């Protein structure tokens, strides 16, 4: 009945694997800072505080700054040196840093703030408290993970680094020179992991080595060379001789700085192979279960226990299976699924989705989007699709990447584009940013909300496709069941300590008997703990909230107003999302 498909769609944004806000800004708690606020109203004081916080955090690395702001000077940010930032492996310093910011935040009384600022206070307070817990587990993080590792994300981020003027080009080239030093910090981090008995298993190390070698093997055909030439060509005011000079410098830096950095990483990982003490889930590490509990809370934005999340998941899987069994699957459904939309290009699919959601989703400003394709040489190492988040002051430029090596055409591509585009990531990002929220909220990571919304959008897209209602329901519930099984496997592997054999047995109970596919799922889950949960649990939380509101409001329930209420809150922990939506729809 079911077929395993490795789906790891994501928004690509920050490359630093810091799941907490590590902000070394002692001035925020200093007398000078607070004295400067005494004459201001509470709301103005609060926005001054969050602006300073935003300025410092977003300036910590050049890629974060460039992807967050097109015009940093408009936000008081100038003369920032090119840097990737750094990886923190000192839990004491990290915890002190976070607690310093939290202490400064708690100088404010949310009861004296406007509703918008009070909401930002609650979100930031929750985020920082969770981040403080996370500092206890810095070395449990994996910067070279299979889904969002630095070695896979960095080339994509560099290739999409926009050039608006000559200064951008010069900053970009200066950043390339910093790559070896940054990779050295990654190597030191991995060495500390190995010394602590927390290094990755050999099969994951082999995957890192393969990815890095494939990148190096591109030589002068590397997309960091071709995309640079394309980007610089758009600078009309730059003389051709200067463009040629920049092109030559870029080639030199890719071959003499980037490639050696990747080669050094290969050498280091090879030397560390065999030092991994655990080839199974996190529960087999000391404090691994505690770390997983934290990670699930941070990743999903939910406070429920693992046992509660497991019960929720099993209940939804059972509901979906029962619904599927009540409907006779049409004999030609498989043919329909394979052929529908087969000849439709991605741009047309996105236009179709955009036009069909107007009755059930609120309007957003018109923006442009561009569909690009993952280079063939990197298809095995990147997600089936991903959305590049635009700068908060430049929402018009939206890019969706499709990986033809992992994403089929037809209906599969249609639902993928719903996840990444309309009404998924692109739509949600533009809607929220257009409301001009406090900039600090743009850099807080709430994967459960963001990926949960995109998965919810993906599930709804089956009913927007040219399918019968029966076909749409069956295919959507089938997709939901598969994702639910992934979520159960994630919890089983990392919290209950499942072996590969346990995982094979689990999937076989649902008629999935492809041991090789299960092995691949197992290894991917090992390298990306809690990743599936932000998709599935996030989706479930939206689905349950929708049912709750529909049951309470009865005939007065409106999908469009429900979606508006959810989108107005923006990315946040689900406890806060639920409170805000209920207040907006029921009060």
C-alpha positions as CSV (number, residue, x, y, z in Angstrom):
1,X,0.0,0.0,0.0
2,X,2.6,2.5,1.1
3,X,6.0,3.5,-0.5
4,X,8.7,5.2,1.4
5,X,9.8,8.5,-0.2
6,X,12.6,10.5,1.4
7,X,11.1,14.0,1.7
8,X,13.2,16.7,3.3
9,X,11.9,19.9,2.0
10,X,13.1,23.0,3.8
11,X,13.6,26.7,3.7
12,X,17.3,27.5,3.5
13,X,18.4,30.5,5.4
14,X,21.1,30.4,8.2
15,X,24.0,28.1,7.9
16,X,25.3,28.3,11.4
17,X,24.0,25.2,13.4
18,X,23.3,27.2,16.5
19,X,19.8,26.2,17.7
20,X,19.9,29.1,20.2
21,X,20.4,32.8,20.2
22,X,24.0,33.3,21.3
23,X,24.4,37.0,21.5
24,X,27.4,38.5,23.2
25,X,25.9,41.9,23.9
26,X,26.8,42.9,27.5
27,X,25.9,46.4,26.7
28,X,22.2,45.5,26.8
29,X,22.4,45.0,30.5
30,X,24.8,47.8,31.1
31,X,23.8,51.1,32.8
32,X,24.4,53.2,29.6
33,X,21.9,51.2,27.6
34,X,19.2,51.3,30.2
35,X,19.8,55.0,31.1
36,X,19.2,55.8,27.5
37,X,15.8,54.3,27.7
38,X,14.5,56.0,30.8
39,X,12.9,58.9,29.0
40,X,11.0,56.7,26.5
41,X,7.7,55.0,26.8
42,X,7.5,51.3,27.5
43,X,6.7,50.4,23.9
44,X,9.5,52.6,22.6
45,X,12.0,51.2,25.1
46,X,11.0,47.7,24.1
47,X,11.4,48.3,20.4
48,X,14.8,50.0,21.1
49,X,15.8,46.9,23.0
50,X,14.7,44.4,20.2
51,X,16.2,46.6,17.5
52,X,19.6,46.5,19.3
53,X,19.2,42.8,19.7
54,X,18.3,42.4,16.0
55,X,21.3,44.5,14.9
56,X,23.8,42.6,16.9
57,X,22.5,39.1,16.1
58,X,22.0,39.6,12.3
59,X,25.4,41.2,12.1
60,X,27.1,38.1,13.6
61,X,27.7,36.6,10.1
62,X,27.6,38.1,6.7
63,X,25.3,35.6,5.1
64,X,22.7,36.1,7.8
65,X,22.9,39.8,7.3
66,X,22.7,39.7,3.5
67,X,19.8,37.3,3.4
68,X,17.9,39.2,6.1
69,X,18.4,42.7,4.8
70,X,19.0,44.2,1.4
71,X,19.7,47.6,2.9
72,X,21.4,47.1,6.3
73,X,22.1,50.8,6.6
74,X,18.3,51.5,6.9
75,X,18.5,49.4,10.1
76,X,21.5,51.2,11.5
77,X,24.0,48.5,10.4
78,X,27.1,49.7,8.7
79,X,30.8,48.8,8.3
80,X,30.4,45.1,9.2
81,X,33.4,42.9,8.3
82,X,33.0,39.8,6.2
83,X,32.6,36.8,8.5
84,X,30.8,33.5,8.8
85,X,30.6,33.9,12.6
86,X,31.8,31.1,14.8
87,X,30.6,27.8,16.3
88,X,30.3,27.9,20.1
89,X,31.3,24.7,22.0
90,X,31.6,26.4,25.4
91,X,28.3,25.7,27.3
92,X,29.2,28.0,30.2
93,X,29.8,31.0,28.0
94,X,26.8,30.3,25.8
95,X,24.5,29.9,28.8
96,X,25.8,33.2,30.3
97,X,25.2,34.9,27.0
98,X,21.6,33.8,26.7
99,X,20.8,34.5,30.3
100,X,22.2,38.0,29.9
101,X,19.8,38.7,27.1
102,X,16.9,37.0,29.0
103,X,17.6,39.1,32.1
104,X,17.5,42.3,30.0
105,X,14.3,41.2,28.4
106,X,12.6,40.5,31.7
107,X,13.3,44.1,32.8
108,X,10.1,44.8,30.8
109,X,6.6,44.3,32.1
110,X,4.5,42.9,29.2
111,X,1.4,44.3,30.8
112,X,2.6,47.8,29.9
113,X,3.2,47.0,26.3
114,X,1.0,47.1,23.2
115,X,-0.6,43.9,22.1
116,X,2.0,43.5,19.3
117,X,5.0,44.1,21.6
118,X,3.5,41.9,24.3
119,X,3.3,39.1,21.8
120,X,6.9,39.6,20.8
121,X,7.9,39.6,24.4
122,X,6.1,36.3,25.1
123,X,7.7,34.7,22.0
124,X,11.2,35.9,22.7
125,X,10.9,35.0,26.4
126,X,9.9,31.4,25.5
127,X,12.6,31.2,22.8
128,X,15.4,32.3,25.1
129,X,14.4,30.1,28.0
130,X,14.5,27.1,25.6
131,X,17.8,28.3,24.2
132,X,19.2,28.4,27.7
133,X,18.4,24.7,28.1
134,X,20.0,24.0,24.8
135,X,23.3,25.4,25.9
136,X,23.8,22.2,28.0
137,X,23.9,20.2,24.8
138,X,26.1,22.2,22.4
139,X,28.3,19.2,21.4
140,X,25.2,17.1,20.7
141,X,24.5,19.4,17.7
142,X,25.7,18.2,14.3
143,X,26.9,21.0,11.9
144,X,27.5,18.3,9.2
145,X,24.1,16.7,9.2
146,X,22.7,15.1,6.1
147,X,19.7,17.4,5.7
148,X,21.0,20.8,6.6
149,X,24.8,20.5,7.0
150,X,27.1,23.4,6.4
151,X,28.9,21.4,3.7
152,X,25.7,21.1,1.7
153,X,24.0,24.4,2.5
154,X,26.9,26.8,2.1
155,X,27.4,26.4,-1.7
156,X,23.7,27.0,-2.3
157,X,23.7,30.1,0.0
158,X,26.8,31.5,-1.7
159,X,25.3,30.8,-5.2
160,X,22.2,32.8,-4.3
161,X,24.1,35.7,-2.7
162,X,22.6,38.7,-4.6
163,X,24.8,41.5,-6.0
164,X,23.0,44.8,-5.7
165,X,26.1,46.9,-6.0
166,X,29.9,46.7,-6.2
167,X,30.2,46.6,-2.4
168,X,28.2,43.4,-2.4
169,X,30.7,41.8,-4.8
170,X,33.6,42.9,-2.7
171,X,32.0,41.6,0.5
172,X,31.2,38.3,-1.1
173,X,34.8,37.8,-2.3
174,X,36.1,38.8,1.1
175,X,33.8,36.2,2.6
176,X,35.2,33.5,0.4
177,X,38.6,34.2,1.8
178,X,37.2,33.4,5.3
179,X,36.0,29.9,4.3
180,X,39.1,28.0,5.3
181,X,39.1,29.6,8.8
182,X,35.4,28.8,9.2
183,X,35.8,25.2,8.1
184,X,38.7,25.0,10.6
185,X,36.3,26.0,13.3
186,X,33.9,23.3,12.1
187,X,36.8,20.8,12.3
188,X,37.6,21.8,15.8
189,X,34.0,21.4,16.8
190,X,33.9,17.9,15.3
191,X,37.1,17.0,17.1
192,X,35.6,18.1,20.4
193,X,32.6,16.0,19.6
194,X,34.9,13.0,19.0
195,X,36.8,13.6,22.2
196,X,33.5,13.6,24.1
197,X,32.3,10.4,22.5
198,X,29.7,12.2,20.4
199,X,31.1,11.9,16.9
200,X,28.9,10.7,14.0
201,X,28.8,7.0,13.0
202,X,31.0,5.9,10.1
203,X,28.2,5.7,7.6
204,X,27.3,9.3,8.2
205,X,31.0,10.3,7.9
206,X,31.1,8.5,4.6
207,X,28.1,10.6,3.4
208,X,29.9,13.8,4.4
209,X,33.0,12.7,2.6
210,X,31.1,11.8,-0.6
211,X,29.3,15.2,-0.6
212,X,32.5,17.1,-0.1
213,X,34.4,15.2,-2.8
214,X,31.5,15.6,-5.3
215,X,31.7,19.3,-4.7
216,X,35.4,19.4,-5.3
217,X,35.2,17.3,-8.4
218,X,33.1,19.9,-10.2
219,X,36.3,21.8,-10.8
220,X,35.8,24.9,-12.9
221,X,32.3,23.7,-13.8
222,X,31.2,24.5,-10.3
223,X,28.0,26.5,-10.0
224,X,29.8,29.0,-7.7
225,X,31.7,30.0,-10.8
226,X,28.8,30.0,-13.3
227,X,26.3,31.7,-11.0
228,X,28.9,34.4,-10.0
229,X,29.3,35.3,-13.7
230,X,25.5,35.5,-14.1
231,X,25.0,37.6,-11.0
232,X,27.8,40.1,-11.8
233,X,26.5,40.5,-15.4
234,X,23.4,42.2,-13.9
235,X,25.4,45.1,-12.5
236,X,25.0,47.4,-15.5
237,X,27.0,50.3,-14.0
238,X,30.1,48.2,-13.5
239,X,32.6,48.4,-16.3
240,X,33.3,45.2,-18.2
241,X,37.0,45.2,-17.4
242,X,36.1,45.3,-13.7
243,X,33.6,42.5,-14.1
244,X,36.3,40.4,-15.8
245,X,38.6,41.2,-12.9
246,X,36.0,40.1,-10.4
247,X,35.3,36.9,-12.3
248,X,39.0,35.9,-12.3
249,X,39.3,36.6,-8.6
250,X,36.2,34.5,-7.9
251,X,37.6,31.5,-9.9
252,X,40.9,31.9,-8.0
253,X,39.1,32.0,-4.6
254,X,36.9,29.0,-5.4
255,X,39.9,26.9,-6.5
256,X,42.4,28.2,-3.9
257,X,40.3,28.8,-0.9
258,X,36.9,27.0,-1.1
259,X,38.2,23.7,-2.5
260,X,41.1,23.5,-0.1
261,X,38.7,24.2,2.8
262,X,36.6,21.2,1.6
263,X,39.7,19.1,1.2
264,X,40.8,19.9,4.8
265,X,37.4,18.9,6.0
266,X,37.7,15.6,4.1
267,X,41.1,14.9,5.7
268,X,39.7,15.8,9.2
269,X,36.6,13.6,8.9
270,X,38.7,10.7,7.6
271,X,41.0,11.0,10.6
272,X,38.0,11.0,13.0
273,X,36.2,8.0,11.3
274,X,36.0,5.1,13.8
275,X,35.8,7.4,16.8
276,X,32.0,7.4,16.8
277,X,30.8,5.3,19.7
278,X,27.2,5.1,18.7
279,X,25.6,4.0,15.4
280,X,22.1,4.2,16.8
281,X,19.8,6.9,18.1
282,X,20.4,9.7,20.7
283,X,19.1,7.6,23.6
284,X,22.3,5.5,23.4
285,X,24.3,8.6,24.3
286,X,24.7,9.8,27.9
287,X,21.9,12.3,28.5
288,X,20.7,11.6,25.0
289,X,17.0,11.2,25.9
290,X,17.1,14.6,27.7
291,X,18.7,16.2,24.7
292,X,16.1,14.7,22.4
293,X,13.3,16.0,24.7
294,X,14.8,19.4,24.4
295,X,15.3,19.1,20.7
296,X,11.8,18.0,20.1
297,X,10.5,20.9,22.1
298,X,12.7,23.4,20.3
299,X,12.1,21.9,16.9
300,X,8.3,21.5,17.1
301,X,7.4,24.4,19.3
302,X,5.3,22.0,21.4
303,X,5.5,21.4,25.2
304,X,3.9,18.0,25.1
305,X,5.9,14.9,26.3
306,X,7.3,12.4,23.8
307,X,4.7,9.9,24.9
308,X,1.9,12.4,24.3
309,X,3.2,13.2,20.8
310,X,3.4,9.5,20.1
311,X,-0.2,9.1,21.1
312,X,-1.3,12.0,18.9
313,X,0.6,10.6,15.9
314,X,-0.8,7.1,16.3
315,X,-4.3,8.4,16.7
316,X,-4.0,10.5,13.4
317,X,-2.5,7.5,11.5
318,X,-5.4,5.3,12.7
319,X,-8.0,8.0,11.7
320,X,-6.4,8.3,8.2
321,X,-6.2,4.5,7.7
322,X,-9.9,4.1,8.7
323,X,-10.9,6.9,6.3
324,X,-9.0,5.2,3.5
325,X,-10.5,1.8,4.1
326,X,-14.0,3.2,3.9
327,X,-13.5,4.3,0.3
328,X,-13.1,2.0,-2.6
329,X,-9.9,3.1,-4.4
330,X,-10.9,3.7,-8.1
331,X,-9.3,1.3,-10.5
332,X,-7.8,4.1,-12.6
333,X,-6.5,6.2,-9.6
334,X,-2.9,5.1,-10.0
335,X,-3.0,6.1,-13.7
336,X,-4.6,9.4,-12.8
337,X,-1.9,10.1,-10.1
338,X,0.9,9.3,-12.6
339,X,-0.5,11.3,-15.5
340,X,-2.2,14.3,-13.9
341,X,-0.3,17.6,-14.5
342,X,2.5,15.6,-16.1
343,X,3.2,18.1,-18.8
344,X,2.6,21.2,-16.7
345,X,5.7,23.3,-16.0
346,X,6.5,24.4,-12.4
347,X,5.7,28.1,-13.1
348,X,2.3,27.2,-14.3
349,X,1.7,25.0,-11.3
350,X,2.5,27.8,-9.0
351,X,0.2,30.2,-10.9
352,X,-2.5,27.6,-10.7
353,X,-2.1,27.2,-6.9
354,X,-2.0,31.0,-6.4
355,X,-5.3,31.4,-8.3
356,X,-7.0,28.6,-6.5
357,X,-6.3,29.6,-2.9
358,X,-8.1,33.0,-3.1
359,X,-11.4,31.7,-1.6
360,X,-9.8,30.1,1.5
361,X,-6.7,32.1,2.2
362,X,-6.3,35.9,2.7
363,X,-4.6,37.9,0.0
364,X,-0.9,38.7,0.0
365,X,1.0,41.4,-2.0
366,X,2.0,40.4,-5.5
367,X,5.6,39.1,-5.6
368,X,7.8,37.5,-8.2
369,X,9.1,34.0,-8.0
370,X,11.7,32.1,-9.9
371,X,12.1,28.3,-10.1
372,X,15.6,27.0,-10.3
373,X,17.1,23.5,-10.4
374,X,19.7,21.9,-8.2
375,X,22.9,21.1,-10.2
376,X,23.0,17.4,-11.2
377,X,26.2,16.8,-9.4
378,X,24.6,17.8,-6.1
379,X,21.2,16.1,-6.5
380,X,22.0,13.2,-4.3
381,X,23.0,15.5,-1.4
382,X,20.3,18.2,-1.4
383,X,16.6,18.2,-0.5
384,X,13.9,17.4,-3.1
385,X,13.0,21.1,-3.0
386,X,13.6,24.1,-0.9
387,X,12.6,27.8,-0.7
388,X,15.1,30.6,-0.3
389,X,13.8,33.1,2.2
390,X,14.0,36.7,0.8
391,X,15.3,39.7,2.8
392,X,12.6,41.2,5.0
393,X,13.1,44.5,3.1
394,X,13.0,42.9,-0.3
395,X,10.1,40.5,-0.5
396,X,9.8,40.7,-4.3
397,X,12.6,38.2,-4.9
398,X,11.6,34.6,-4.2
399,X,13.4,31.5,-5.4
400,X,12.3,27.9,-5.2
401,X,14.8,25.2,-6.0
402,X,13.6,21.8,-7.4
403,X,15.8,18.8,-7.3
404,X,15.0,16.7,-10.4
405,X,16.9,13.8,-8.9
406,X,14.5,13.4,-6.0
407,X,11.3,15.1,-7.1
408,X,9.1,13.6,-9.7
409,X,6.8,15.5,-12.1
410,X,3.1,15.6,-12.1
411,X,1.1,15.5,-8.9
412,X,4.2,15.0,-6.7
413,X,5.7,18.2,-8.1
414,X,2.4,20.0,-7.7
415,X,2.1,19.2,-4.0
416,X,5.8,19.9,-3.5
417,X,5.3,23.4,-5.0
418,X,2.3,23.9,-2.7
419,X,4.6,23.2,0.2
420,X,7.4,25.5,-1.0
421,X,5.2,28.2,-2.7
422,X,1.5,28.7,-2.5
423,X,0.0,28.5,0.1
424,X,3.2,27.1,1.8
425,X,6.5,28.8,2.6
426,X,6.5,31.6,0.0
427,X,2.9,32.6,0.8
428,X,3.4,32.4,4.6
429,X,6.7,34.3,4.5
430,X,5.3,37.1,2.3
431,X,2.1,37.4,4.3
432,X,3.9,37.7,7.7
433,X,6.7,40.0,6.4
434,X,4.1,42.3,4.7
435,X,2.6,42.9,8.2
436,X,5.9,44.6,9.2
437,X,6.5,42.7,12.4
438,X,9.3,43.5,14.8
439,X,12.5,42.6,12.9
440,X,13.7,40.4,15.7
441,X,11.0,37.9,14.9
442,X,12.4,37.3,11.4
443,X,15.5,35.6,12.9
444,X,13.8,33.4,15.5
445,X,13.5,29.8,14.4
446,X,10.1,28.1,15.0
447,X,10.3,25.1,12.7
448,X,7.1,23.5,13.9
449,X,5.1,26.5,12.9
450,X,6.9,27.1,9.6
451,X,7.2,23.5,8.4
452,X,3.9,22.5,10.0
453,X,2.2,25.3,8.0
454,X,3.9,24.2,4.7
455,X,2.9,20.6,5.3
456,X,-0.6,21.7,6.1
457,X,-0.6,23.6,2.8
458,X,0.8,20.5,1.0
459,X,-2.0,18.4,2.4
460,X,-4.6,20.9,1.2
461,X,-3.1,21.0,-2.3
462,X,-4.4,17.5,-3.1
463,X,-7.9,19.0,-3.1
464,X,-6.8,21.8,-5.4
465,X,-5.3,19.4,-8.0
466,X,-7.4,18.1,-10.9
467,X,-8.5,15.0,-9.0
468,X,-11.8,13.7,-7.9
469,X,-12.6,14.3,-4.2
470,X,-12.2,10.6,-3.5
471,X,-8.8,10.4,-5.2
472,X,-7.7,13.6,-3.5
473,X,-8.7,12.3,-0.1
474,X,-7.1,8.9,-0.5
475,X,-3.8,10.3,-1.8
476,X,-3.7,13.0,0.9
477,X,-4.3,10.6,3.7
478,X,-1.8,8.2,2.3
479,X,0.8,11.0,2.4
480,X,-0.2,11.9,5.9
481,X,0.2,8.3,7.0
482,X,3.7,8.0,5.5
483,X,4.8,11.2,7.3
484,X,3.2,10.0,10.5
485,X,5.2,6.7,10.2
486,X,8.4,8.7,9.8
487,X,7.6,10.7,12.9
488,X,7.0,7.5,14.9
489,X,10.2,6.1,13.6
490,X,12.0,9.3,14.6
491,X,10.7,9.0,18.2
492,X,11.4,5.2,18.3
493,X,14.9,5.5,17.0
494,X,16.0,8.4,19.2
495,X,13.9,8.1,22.3
496,X,13.3,4.3,22.5
497,X,16.6,3.2,21.1
498,X,15.3,1.2,18.1
499,X,17.9,-0.7,16.1
500,X,17.7,-1.1,12.3
501,X,16.0,-4.4,12.9
502,X,13.4,-2.8,15.2
503,X,12.8,-0.2,12.5
504,X,12.4,-2.7,9.7
505,X,9.9,-4.6,11.9
506,X,7.9,-1.4,12.6
507,X,7.5,-0.5,9.0
508,X,6.7,-4.1,8.0
509,X,3.7,-3.9,10.3
510,X,2.3,-1.4,7.9
511,X,3.1,-3.5,4.8
512,X,6.4,-1.7,4.0
513,X,8.9,-4.5,3.4
514,X,11.7,-2.8,1.4
515,X,14.6,-3.3,3.9
516,X,17.0,-1.1,1.8
517,X,14.6,1.8,1.9
518,X,14.1,1.4,5.6
519,X,17.9,1.3,6.1
520,X,18.1,4.6,4.2
521,X,15.3,6.1,6.4
522,X,17.1,4.9,9.5
523,X,20.4,6.5,8.6
524,X,18.8,9.8,7.6
525,X,16.8,9.9,10.9
526,X,20.0,9.2,12.8
527,X,21.7,12.2,11.2
528,X,18.7,14.5,11.6
529,X,16.9,13.9,14.9
530,X,13.5,15.4,15.3
531,X,13.5,16.7,11.7
532,X,10.4,14.8,10.7
533,X,8.6,15.9,13.8
534,X,8.6,19.6,12.9
535,X,6.8,18.7,9.7
536,X,4.3,16.2,11.1
537,X,3.7,17.4,14.6
538,X,3.5,21.0,13.3
539,X,0.9,19.9,10.7
540,X,-1.1,18.0,13.4
541,X,-1.2,21.0,15.7
542,X,-2.7,23.2,12.9
543,X,-5.1,20.4,11.9
544,X,-6.2,19.9,15.5
545,X,-6.6,23.7,16.1
546,X,-8.7,23.9,12.9
547,X,-11.0,21.1,14.1
548,X,-11.3,22.7,17.5
549,X,-12.3,26.1,16.0
550,X,-14.7,24.5,13.5
551,X,-16.4,22.5,16.3
552,X,-16.7,25.6,18.5
553,X,-17.9,28.0,15.8
554,X,-20.1,25.7,13.9
555,X,-21.7,27.4,10.9
556,X,-19.8,30.6,11.7
557,X,-16.5,28.9,11.1
558,X,-14.6,30.3,8.0
559,X,-11.5,28.7,6.7
560,X,-10.3,32.0,5.4
561,X,-10.6,33.7,8.7
562,X,-9.0,30.7,10.5
563,X,-6.0,31.0,8.1
564,X,-5.9,34.7,8.6
565,X,-5.8,34.3,12.4
566,X,-3.0,31.7,12.2
567,X,-1.0,33.8,9.8
568,X,-1.4,37.0,11.8
569,X,0.3,35.4,14.8
570,X,3.3,34.3,12.7
571,X,6.0,31.8,13.6
572,X,5.7,31.1,17.4
573,X,5.4,28.3,19.9
574,X,2.1,26.5,19.5
575,X,0.9,27.3,23.0
576,X,1.1,31.0,22.0
577,X,-0.4,30.3,18.6
578,X,-3.4,28.5,20.1
579,X,-4.0,31.3,22.7
580,X,-3.8,34.1,20.0
581,X,-6.0,32.3,17.5
582,X,-8.6,31.4,20.1
583,X,-8.6,35.0,21.3
584,X,-9.0,36.4,17.8
585,X,-11.7,34.0,16.7
586,X,-13.7,33.4,19.9
587,X,-13.5,36.7,21.8
